[in-house]
Amino acid sequence: MDNAITNEVSQREMMKIIGLFRQNSFRGEYASFKRGETQDHYQVILTDEKSGVKGLFKVDLEAGSIEFQHVVMD
C-alpha cells in the first residue's frame, strides 16, 4: 500500500471539523471539505447562515484552530 495521504476527508473528520466550527459559533452550509498540506489540516468552504457570505477557511484539528482565508465568489 502506498504511504501517500489520501485527499478524501472521512465522515469522522467532517464531524470533528463541524464540531470545531460550532464551538467557535460558526453556523451555515458546508460546500466542501478538502485535505490540506498535512494530516490534520483542511480547507473548508462554508456559507454563513446569517450573512449568506461564502468563505474559505483553513482548519487545523490538532491545534483546534480555524483561520478565515478569503470570500469565495460564485
N, C-alpha and C positions, 0 to 999 in steps of 0.2 A: 504494500500500500504506500502511496506517495505521502510524504510528510508535509506537503503544502497545506496551508489553511484554506478551508472551503470558504467561498464567498457567500454562501447561503446563511441566513440568520435563522436559527431554530425558533420554534414556537416558545420554548422556555426562555430563550434570550429576549424575545419580543416582550414577554410578560414582565421580565425584570426591567427592561427599558421603560415600558409603560408605567410600571410602579414608581420608577425614579422620577419620571415626568410628573406624576400625580403628587409625589412627595414635595415637589417644587412648585405646586399649584398650576401646572400646565394642564389644560383641557382642550380637546379638539379631535380632529380626524387625522389619523396617520395615513399618509400616502405611500411611504416606502421606508424600508429598513435595509441598510447595506452595511456590510462589514467594512471597517476602516483599515488602516495600515497594520495594526497589531491586533492581537487576540481579543482584548476587551474594549476596543474602540469601534464605534459605529457611527454611521451618518443616517439621520432620520429627517424625513420631511413631514412636518405637522402643520395643519391649518388650524389656527386658533379659533375656538368656538365663539368667543366674544367679538373679536375684530374681523374675522374672516381672512386675516393675513396668513399667507403660506410662507413658512420659513424652513431653512436648512439648519439643523443642529448637529453638533459633534457631541457624542455621548461617550463617556469613559465609565464603564460599570465598575471597574476596580477602584477608582477614586471616588465614584458616586457623583460625578460632575456632568453638567450639561452646559454647553457653550453655543450661543447663537452665532451662526456664520453669516447668513445674509437672507434677504427676502427672495423668494422664488416667484418669478413671473410666469404665468401660463401663456 
